[in-house]
Amino acid sequence: MADFSAQHLTKSVGEKTVFDDINFIIHPLDRIGLLGINGTGKTTLLNVISGKSGFDGDVSPFDRPNQFSITYLTQDPDFDDAQTILETVLDEQLPQMRAIIAYEKMLSVLTENKMSQFEQLQAEMDRLDAWNIEAEVKTVLSKLNLPEVTRKIGTLSGGQKRRVQLAQALVNPSDLLLLDEPTNHLDVETILWLQNYLKNAKRSVLFVTHDRYFLDQVATRIFELDHAKLTEYQGNYQDYLAQKAADEAREVASLHKANQLYKSELSWIRKSPQARATKQQARISRFEDLKDQLKTTKTSGDMDMNIASARLGKKVIQLKNAAFSYPDRPLFDGFDLIVKPHARIGIVGDNGVGKSTLLNIIAGALTLTKGSLEIGETVNVGYFSQEIKGLDENKRMINFLEEIAAAAHNNAGENISVVNLLEQFLFPRSTHGTLISKLSGGEKKRLYLLKILLLQPNVLLLDEPTNDLDIATLTVLENFLSQFPGAVLTVSHDRYFQDKVSNELLAFENGSIGHYFGAYSDYLSIKMAEKTPVSADKVEKKAVSTDKNENSLSTNQKQKLTYMEKKEWETIEDDIASLESRIEAIDTEMNENGSNTELLLQLQKEMDDITAQLEDKYERWEYLSERA
């Protein structure tokens, strides 16, 4: 395996310079996370590295294409609908893959008179040593929950096609694997499998993702694109945050000095033309440079979604004995829910179980099959759906938003102009006249979110809001949701996002909807442990619908507590309450300090420690409760 080296790499799209004179090296077995706000050129850089897009500069593998191979997972699959899954996944240019395709096809039509052909194919598999590759292919297809390999691509859903594309990227050997949002359309269990797969892969990986837990687990280096430049950080996402915090601390100190110098220079430059004429031109140039520096200096907390919402009464949303069925399948039945004014509800479950359907019912796009839905008179719903709706791509951003509202109000009642709002949403003033059709997918999502918030909703329905949004935008959105005075219901597979924005869950499980309190990660840990016999009753302990009598042990199974265990049993619930209270306090402190990366890192470490202690206490509580 060889290095991938890029020197003086420059790329422009139209009048925009996406990256300018950047240099980097990807070493064998590197796993590099590529960060940057939407529109900075992450996908463009992947296109350049893959050879799909032209560039200026020097890239070492491109002069020896037969010695360095690249596999690229793009965001939009482009397949032949007439091909089968197997034909699409395997690269027929490779002899092993051709042998596997022929062997699997023969298996599906094998009869006695074809045994000689079958034996020849077996011999070819032996000769090419293709059996291990075939086993890996089947493992990958199984882990990605894909249907039979003989299914035609044209019969698959969009999410299934995306997983076929991921399988294609994983099973075909290459020196460098490029992944653009690989966790989109994957459930949590599959994401965990993909994490481990990539950590054990014998090739280099460069990937773009908004999933911060995934990024933290997989990355060994971080590349950040910002203002057409690339900065490298060693380590995973936590290491990146620590280094960014140190960089920002230095930048703040430097900015303070620059401000002092700016004031001094301002006093001087305001003197009369006659006095200024006697000064050195270099000093005037330095003043202009300082002005530019102070205008362009940004920190991670610059994006501030301080937009007021309409007043919300006590009655918000209530579902009674609710049921919904499609003609071919029921989704849920007998479901009751009361949404309180400040609710933070996460909605989780496998793909296709009805999560988006529930939001569509609340939004009024679908009607219940049975039961009732009551919406409070003061409720103003803002629905951030997976499909971007209502963006006129022939209009320019600022004109489009001004047609919705000339201005908005912040929580202090002050007017905020559309121009200022666009800047708060990381759209520089020079881009406000851009046609919506020219925006990247992530930029359109950001504009779509701004459109919804301009209407000042007091109940937010968010359907997979993290897809196509960059981490900087997500961080500020999380901070906004923590201060949002209304109710928020969020469908998302993003563990990190759900952990930060939700404190109760609606979990679609086996045709019913369970209601749980706590963090999404805790729920996932319980569900994983539930698969082992020793931990099968954990969910019942934490579920709202717990029936303690059903799950208690019979008298003859109980063993008496020792003296020390009795003392521990007397205080353990207070200990758990104290730890849970501290977690809530840390969560509040993190929400209030969204722009202080150094403090956030310290708080996250404390949160991890206390969460581990809490899990130990839960385990101990379970043991003692069975004996008490």
VENRA-V447011 format. One record per run of one state. SS is the DSSP state (h for helix, s for strand, l for the rest). FROM is the first residue (numbers start at 1). TO is the last residue. If there is no record, write none. Layout:
# VENRA-V447011
SS_FROM_TO ; SS_FROM_TO
This chain:
# VENRA-V447011
l_1_3 ; s_4_13 ; l_14_15 ; s_16_26 ; l_27_30 ; s_31_35 ; l_36_41 ; h_42_50 ; l_51_55 ; s_56_59 ; h_60_63 ; l_64_64 ; h_65_67 ; l_68_69 ; s_70_73 ; l_74_83 ; s_84_84 ; h_85_89 ; l_90_94 ; h_95_108 ; l_109_111 ; h_112_128 ; l_129_130 ; h_131_143 ; l_144_151 ; s_152_152 ; h_153_155 ; l_156_157 ; h_158_171 ; l_172_175 ; s_176_180 ; l_181_187 ; h_188_200 ; l_201_203 ; s_204_208 ; l_209_211 ; h_212_218 ; l_219_220 ; s_221_226 ; l_227_228 ; s_229_234 ; l_235_236 ; h_237_269 ; l_270_272 ; h_273_277 ; l_278_280 ; h_281_296 ; l_297_316 ; s_317_326 ; l_327_328 ; s_329_339 ; l_340_343 ; s_344_348 ; l_349_354 ; h_355_363 ; l_364_369 ; s_370_375 ; l_376_380 ; s_381_384 ; l_385_395 ; s_396_396 ; h_397_404 ; l_405_406 ; s_407_409 ; l_410_414 ; s_415_417 ; h_418_424 ; l_425_428 ; h_429_431 ; l_432_434 ; s_435_435 ; h_436_438 ; l_439_440 ; h_441_454 ; l_455_458 ; s_459_463 ; l_464_470 ; h_471_483 ; l_484_486 ; s_487_491 ; l_492_494 ; h_495_501 ; l_502_503 ; s_504_509 ; l_510_511 ; s_512_517 ; l_518_519 ; h_520_530 ; l_531_532 ; h_533_535 ; l_536_537 ; h_538_542 ; s_543_543 ; l_544_547 ; h_548_551 ; l_552_554 ; h_555_557 ; l_558_562 ; h_563_592 ; l_593_596 ; h_597_627 ; l_628_628
